Amino acid sequence: MSRIRQNAKRNGPLARILISLLGLAMILLGVSRFALFFVGETSYADVNTRRVGGADNQYSADKRYEWSIDYSFIDAQGEVHDGHTTRRGGDMGVKVESTVYYWPAAPFINGLEREVEPNLGQLVLVGIGILLIVLMNRKSGRAMSRRQPAYPSASQSQGATLDDYDDSVEELYHQPAPGTRFCAECGTPLSATTRFCPHCGSAVK
């Protein structure tokens, strides 16, 4: 996550906005899938499956292959809508339910029963979305510290006088210019044409 935030800083505000929008989309997807199971309409789904890719031996035999699942359903108004998902299954087939959930006002938001029933994946999706938004929009502590005035902290200011603050401000805004020479004896700043130090009288080498 820190690498994502560093890349967003380098690319400017546009990258921060895009990543924040991605986080918002993940939140909406997770919440909509969860809500579909409770308040969505249901319909019968006509399902077609197709195995894609080779075997992955890291999984058990019943989840060794990736399957592409296309389905279609008819909503309450008689209109046909399509959907797509992927799922892991065995070499001969994959288990797919025939019930699809959808929003009556927006049937393109839909999902098979297994995808919309409450599960840990929905919580993870929402959590990642919230984390992306927080990381992209919180102000860095280092950036805030650079904006702080060059005055002593609260612990350092105990017993400090107004002259101490004036000295610190004077030191901050009256730094010698680059290339300024200094007396080798007392350290007094010298101009380019000075031959004798005005403070200690030493000859300038």
JORACOR-V541634 format. One line per field, one symbol per residue. phi: phi as a letter, one per 30 degrees, with the letter a starting at -180 (. if undefined). psi: psi as a letter, one per 30 degrees, with the letter a starting at -180 (. if undefined). burial: I if it has 9 or more other ideal C-beta (glycine too) atoms within 8 Angstrom, else O. Layout:
BEGIN
phi = ???
psi = ???
burial = ???
END
This chain:
BEGIN
phi = .ddddddddddjdddddddddddddddddddddddedcbddcadcdcbcbdbicdcddcdddbdbcccbcbbacddciccbcbbabacaddclbdbdccccadedbddcbadeddcdeadddddddddddddddddcdddddddddddddcdddddddidcdddddddddddcbdddejddbddcciddbddcdcbddccidddd
psi = eeeeeeeeeefaeeeeeeeeeeeeeeeeeeeeeefefefllllkkjkklkkklakjffllefgflkkkjklllkafggkklllklllkaafflkkklgkkklkefiffjllleeefkkleeeeeeeeeeeeeeeeffkkkeeeefffklhllleeffkflleeeeeeeeeeeghkklkfklkkfefgkkklfgkfkkfefgkkk.
burial = OOOIIOIIOOOOOOIIOOIIOIIIIIIOIIIIIIIIIOOIIOIOIOIOIOIOOOOIOOOOOOIIIIIIIIIIIIIOOOOOIOIOIOIIIIOOOIOIOOIIIIIIOOIOOIIIIOOIOOOOOIIIIIOIIIIIIOIIOOOOOOOIOOOOOOOOOOOOIOOOOOOIIOOIIOOOOOOOOOOIIOIOOOOIOIOOOIOOIOOOOIOIO
END
